[in-house]
């Protein structure tokens, strides 16, 4: 999820964006983005707490890349800026969210008229009928992978099939990057519905089962003060959870 205040807040956050941010500093190689300190804008170009430049660098996005953002939201503008006009960003919002919050349809329509979203292709497939373009360089999902193991999507999600579709959409050497809230080791799949967290080892196991190879991790969002037994909306930790950032590669 983007932020688990409630299902309505999740839906609103899925497509929230901002105006054009700071320029890309490099034209070749991994993107390095500047992040203004205006936290009111709420996306990775404007809110330093989201660690936008660091996350984009970890994904490895380059100009001209084809990237899909699943459960699109806080990183849409940053990713769109990173791929540049010769690249392509696909922003995917599950139709199950649209059914509960039809106002998102109007928000997407508005984004299509805004400069920061120029060139972004929006789609709203069912989570169990995920449709992605082929030959993608990267797929990114932020704080929503654990939701595949909850009922937020309106019912059971076929997680293995979901991951296989991501695998099939990536070109050889392409990466699937997952950012989510850390659950205690060995906590199992009872934890995502209760705490909106997931054990990183479960993610690694599910990625390996889909054919991916573990390709690295970043501690940029690691927080040692987080109480991993608390639900992520608990006021004591809200906005300060321990988060993992894992990268998986489709073998060449």
C-alpha positions as CSV (number, residue, x, y, z in Angstrom):
1,X,0.0,0.0,0.0
2,X,1.0,3.6,-0.3
3,X,-0.1,4.6,3.2
4,X,-2.5,2.5,5.2
5,X,-4.6,5.1,6.9
6,X,-7.7,3.3,5.7
7,X,-8.9,1.8,2.4
8,X,-10.1,5.2,1.3
9,X,-6.7,6.8,2.0
10,X,-5.0,3.9,0.2
11,X,-7.0,4.6,-2.8
12,X,-6.5,8.3,-2.8
13,X,-2.8,7.8,-2.3
14,X,-2.5,5.4,-5.2
15,X,-2.8,8.2,-7.8
16,X,-1.7,11.3,-5.9
17,X,1.0,13.3,-7.6
18,X,2.5,16.7,-7.9
19,X,3.7,19.2,-10.5
20,X,7.0,19.0,-12.3
21,X,9.9,18.6,-9.8
22,X,13.6,19.3,-10.1
23,X,15.4,18.4,-13.2
24,X,17.3,15.2,-13.8
25,X,21.0,15.8,-13.1
26,X,22.4,13.1,-15.4
27,X,21.4,12.3,-19.0
28,X,23.2,8.9,-19.1
29,X,23.5,6.0,-16.6
30,X,21.5,5.7,-13.4
31,X,19.2,8.6,-12.7
32,X,20.1,11.0,-9.9
33,X,17.2,13.2,-8.9
34,X,17.0,16.2,-6.6
35,X,14.2,16.3,-4.1
36,X,12.9,19.6,-2.9
37,X,11.9,19.9,0.7
38,X,8.3,20.7,0.2
39,X,6.7,17.8,2.0
40,X,3.2,19.0,1.4
41,X,3.3,17.8,-2.2
42,X,3.4,14.2,-1.1
43,X,5.4,12.4,-3.8
44,X,8.9,11.2,-4.3
45,X,10.1,14.4,-6.1
46,X,9.0,16.6,-3.2
47,X,9.0,14.6,0.0
48,X,12.5,13.7,1.3
49,X,11.1,11.1,3.7
50,X,10.3,8.9,0.7
51,X,14.0,8.8,-0.3
52,X,13.1,9.2,-3.9
53,X,16.5,9.7,-5.3
54,X,17.9,6.8,-3.4
55,X,15.1,4.5,-4.4
56,X,15.3,5.5,-8.1
57,X,19.1,4.9,-8.0
58,X,18.6,1.5,-6.4
59,X,16.1,0.4,-9.1
60,X,18.8,1.6,-11.6
61,X,16.4,3.5,-13.9
62,X,18.0,4.9,-17.0
63,X,16.7,7.3,-19.7
64,X,14.7,5.4,-22.3
65,X,13.7,2.6,-19.9
66,X,10.3,1.0,-20.0
67,X,9.0,0.8,-16.4
68,X,5.7,-0.3,-14.8
69,X,4.7,1.0,-11.4
70,X,2.2,-1.3,-9.8
71,X,-0.3,0.3,-7.4
72,X,0.9,3.6,-8.9
73,X,1.2,6.6,-6.6
74,X,4.0,8.3,-4.8
75,X,6.7,7.5,-7.3
76,X,4.8,8.1,-10.5
77,X,6.2,11.6,-11.2
78,X,9.8,10.6,-10.1
79,X,9.8,7.5,-12.3
80,X,8.3,9.4,-15.3
81,X,11.0,12.0,-15.0
82,X,13.7,9.3,-14.7
83,X,12.8,7.4,-17.8
84,X,12.6,10.7,-19.8
85,X,10.7,11.4,-23.0
86,X,12.2,8.5,-24.8
87,X,11.2,6.1,-22.1
88,X,7.8,4.9,-21.0
89,X,6.1,4.6,-17.6
90,X,3.0,2.4,-17.1
91,X,1.0,3.3,-14.0
92,X,-1.2,0.4,-13.0
93,X,-4.0,0.8,-10.4
94,X,-6.1,-2.3,-9.7
95,X,-9.7,-2.1,-10.8
96,X,-10.7,-3.4,-7.4
97,X,-9.6,-0.1,-5.9
98,X,-11.4,1.8,-8.6
99,X,-14.7,-0.1,-7.8
100,X,-14.5,1.0,-4.2
101,X,-13.4,4.5,-4.9
102,X,-14.6,5.6,-8.4
103,X,-13.3,9.1,-7.8
104,X,-9.9,7.8,-8.7
105,X,-11.1,7.7,-12.3
106,X,-11.4,11.5,-12.2
107,X,-8.0,11.8,-10.6
108,X,-6.4,9.7,-13.3
109,X,-8.2,11.9,-16.0
110,X,-6.8,15.0,-14.3
111,X,-3.3,13.6,-14.2
112,X,-3.5,12.9,-17.9
113,X,-3.7,16.7,-18.4
114,X,-0.7,17.5,-16.1
115,X,2.8,18.1,-17.3
116,X,4.4,15.9,-14.6
117,X,2.4,12.9,-16.0
118,X,3.1,13.5,-19.6
119,X,3.6,10.3,-21.5
120,X,2.4,8.1,-18.6
121,X,0.1,5.3,-19.7
122,X,-2.5,4.5,-17.0
123,X,-4.4,1.2,-16.7
124,X,-6.8,-0.4,-14.3
125,X,-6.7,-4.2,-14.7
126,X,-8.1,-6.6,-12.1
127,X,-5.3,-7.7,-9.8
128,X,-5.9,-11.3,-10.8
129,X,-5.9,-10.4,-14.5
130,X,-2.8,-8.3,-14.5
131,X,-1.9,-7.1,-17.9
132,X,1.5,-5.6,-18.5
133,X,3.4,-4.7,-21.7
134,X,6.3,-6.9,-22.6
135,X,10.0,-6.1,-22.7
136,X,9.9,-4.0,-19.5
137,X,13.2,-2.9,-18.0
138,X,11.8,-2.7,-14.5
139,X,8.7,-3.2,-12.4
140,X,8.3,-1.4,-9.0
141,X,5.8,-1.9,-6.2
142,X,5.8,0.2,-3.1
143,X,4.2,-0.8,0.2
144,X,1.6,-2.9,-1.6
145,X,3.2,-6.3,-2.1
146,X,1.9,-7.4,1.3
147,X,-1.6,-6.5,0.3
148,X,-1.6,-9.4,-2.1
149,X,-1.8,-11.5,1.0
150,X,-4.8,-9.6,2.5
151,X,-8.4,-9.1,1.4
152,X,-8.0,-5.4,0.5
153,X,-8.2,-6.4,-3.2
154,X,-11.7,-7.8,-2.5
155,X,-10.8,-11.4,-2.2
156,X,-7.9,-13.9,-2.6
157,X,-5.1,-12.9,-4.9
158,X,-3.3,-15.6,-6.9
159,X,0.1,-14.4,-5.8
160,X,2.2,-17.0,-7.7
161,X,0.3,-16.1,-10.9
162,X,0.8,-12.4,-10.2
163,X,4.5,-12.8,-9.9
164,X,4.8,-15.0,-13.0
165,X,3.1,-12.3,-15.0
166,X,5.6,-9.7,-13.8
167,X,8.4,-12.1,-14.7
168,X,7.0,-12.7,-18.2
169,X,6.7,-8.9,-18.8
170,X,10.3,-8.2,-18.0
171,X,13.0,-8.5,-20.6
172,X,15.9,-10.8,-19.7
173,X,18.0,-8.8,-17.2
174,X,15.0,-6.7,-16.1
175,X,14.3,-6.1,-12.4
176,X,11.4,-6.4,-10.1
177,X,11.9,-4.0,-7.1
178,X,9.8,-4.4,-4.0
179,X,9.6,-1.9,-1.1
180,X,7.5,-2.8,1.9
181,X,7.1,-2.7,5.7
182,X,9.3,-5.2,7.5
183,X,7.6,-8.0,9.6
184,X,9.5,-10.1,12.2
185,X,11.4,-13.1,10.8
186,X,9.3,-16.2,10.8
187,X,6.1,-14.3,11.4
188,X,4.4,-16.0,8.4
189,X,1.4,-15.0,6.3
190,X,-0.8,-14.2,9.2
191,X,1.0,-11.0,9.6
192,X,0.1,-9.1,6.4
193,X,-3.6,-8.9,7.2
194,X,-3.0,-7.9,10.9
195,X,-0.1,-5.6,10.7
196,X,0.3,-4.7,7.0
197,X,3.8,-6.0,7.1
198,X,5.6,-8.9,5.5
199,X,8.7,-10.9,6.3
200,X,11.3,-10.2,3.6
201,X,12.2,-13.8,3.5
202,X,8.7,-14.7,2.3
203,X,9.1,-12.2,-0.5
204,X,12.4,-13.8,-1.5
205,X,10.9,-17.2,-1.5
206,X,8.0,-16.1,-3.6
207,X,10.3,-14.4,-6.1
208,X,12.5,-17.4,-6.4
209,X,9.5,-19.6,-7.0
210,X,8.5,-17.3,-9.9
211,X,11.9,-17.6,-11.5
212,X,13.6,-14.5,-10.2
213,X,17.2,-14.3,-8.9
214,X,17.8,-12.1,-5.8
215,X,19.9,-9.1,-7.0
216,X,20.4,-6.9,-4.0
217,X,18.9,-4.9,-1.2
218,X,19.1,-1.4,0.2
219,X,18.9,-0.3,3.8
220,X,18.0,3.3,2.9
221,X,14.6,2.9,4.6
222,X,15.8,0.8,7.5
223,X,14.6,2.0,10.9
224,X,15.9,0.4,14.0
225,X,13.4,2.2,16.3
226,X,10.4,0.5,14.7
227,X,8.4,-1.9,16.9
228,X,7.7,-4.7,14.4
229,X,4.9,-6.0,16.5
230,X,2.8,-2.9,15.9
231,X,0.4,-2.3,13.0
232,X,1.9,0.3,10.6
233,X,-1.0,2.7,11.4
234,X,-0.2,2.7,15.1
235,X,0.4,6.4,16.1
236,X,3.6,5.4,17.8
237,X,5.3,4.4,14.6
238,X,3.1,5.9,11.8
239,X,5.4,7.2,9.1
240,X,8.5,5.7,10.7
241,X,8.3,2.0,10.0
242,X,11.3,-0.2,9.1
243,X,11.1,-0.8,5.4
244,X,12.9,-3.2,3.1
245,X,13.9,-2.5,-0.5
246,X,14.7,-5.7,-2.5
247,X,15.7,-6.1,-6.1
248,X,15.1,-9.3,-8.1
249,X,16.4,-9.9,-11.6
250,X,15.0,-12.0,-14.5
251,X,17.9,-14.1,-15.7
252,X,19.4,-13.4,-19.1
